[in-house]
Amino acid sequence: MNWNAVWIKLFGTTQFLGLNMGFWVAIAAVALIVILMNIVFWKMKPLS
């Protein structure tokens, strides 16, 4: 499946604010990992 073709059909461009779609996908992935790590670590009980 060609994600660029799907994106272009929906929105008409592969850029947002002058940056490529791949950049925004990578930023979203990093943000999701950071949020999940924060949830996991804040839920952990201290050892002592």
C-alpha positions as CSV (number, residue, x, y, z in Angstrom):
1,M,0.0,0.0,0.0
2,N,1.4,3.4,-1.0
3,W,0.8,5.7,1.9
4,N,1.8,8.8,-0.1
5,A,-0.9,8.1,-2.7
6,V,-3.5,7.7,0.1
7,W,-2.4,10.9,1.8
8,I,-2.4,12.9,-1.5
9,K,-5.9,11.6,-2.3
10,L,-7.1,12.7,1.1
11,F,-5.3,16.0,1.6
12,G,-3.8,16.9,-1.8
13,T,-0.2,17.3,-0.5
14,T,2.5,15.3,1.2
15,Q,3.9,18.4,3.1
16,F,2.7,20.2,6.1
17,L,4.3,23.5,7.3
18,G,7.0,22.9,4.7
19,L,8.0,19.6,6.2
20,N,7.7,16.1,4.6
21,M,5.0,13.6,5.9
22,G,7.8,11.2,7.0
23,F,9.1,13.8,9.4
24,W,5.6,14.2,11.0
25,V,5.2,10.4,11.3
26,A,8.5,10.1,13.0
27,I,7.7,13.0,15.4
28,A,4.3,11.3,16.2
29,A,6.0,8.0,16.9
30,V,8.6,9.5,19.2
31,A,5.9,11.5,21.1
32,L,3.8,8.3,21.5
33,I,6.9,6.4,22.9
34,V,7.6,9.2,25.3
35,I,4.0,9.3,26.5
36,L,3.9,5.5,27.0
37,M,7.3,5.6,28.9
38,N,6.0,8.3,31.2
39,I,2.8,6.4,31.9
40,V,4.8,3.2,32.7
41,F,7.4,4.9,34.9
42,W,4.9,7.1,36.8
43,K,2.8,3.9,37.6
44,M,5.9,2.1,39.1
45,K,6.2,1.9,42.9
46,P,9.5,2.9,44.6
47,L,11.6,0.0,45.7
48,S,12.3,1.3,49.2
